[in-house]
């Protein structure tokens, strides 16, 4: 059974995915992100969040409207982090890039350094939902 914080992770991820198109719209603001989306449309990343007792994982990809959506397809990349890191990123205590550089986020898979940057930017885009909601 998942601990208190871990049991809420699925709800947080589902909420972010549901709200993204309503808050952010369909257009990436960064031209690099737009180009990477077009080149990597079918890539699947598996996000793994863990604590001492349990693990939550979800497979994510981009749909035709450039929204991040869940999928059952096999992942090309795996992104792992402790729940405390995930929550620190969401609360803007640390950026995903800082967490990655400090070894708090592990990324593996095909061309994982490049794809870490792509998913970091996509995650930052999702995270901006949190800032929008706080206002």
Steps between C-alpha positions, in 0.01 A plus 500: 500500500620851419592749771308828546701714258543218249127431487446857376757486217261337252242769575759777452617358166143443377405853603795655317427299187131594508562871550787550257304574182256729682775709661789482255340473161638294213805701396840441657658835583851378424589435133754234605225314685273524196770352274581224750131415531475455124813283490409288802122477489486126564755483782368368829650587836429306816490727805587308817447666837596307812533523875637248751193278480341526156525613140265678262570494129322635197586486129467830318510611138383794290169493318423664165428830678834495688343423834668250729275195536516157659574197284555126535777494237851389592722781626805626313616688812460453873503802732534417870490717810416484869163644599671781693681606182176488300321717756796741523491542121124562503533757778786683323749421777727349232487488121495167323833595338660565841358173632641311200843662528511415871411135441150528648337411167627200305426463129584192297423373153572587139675840462396567857692829545317668211167354601556605859512859372185452294304349788641760742359778283169316464489450876575869558208578268273276707637648820396847389145377560580495870614863487186595308275332756684666793426850364 
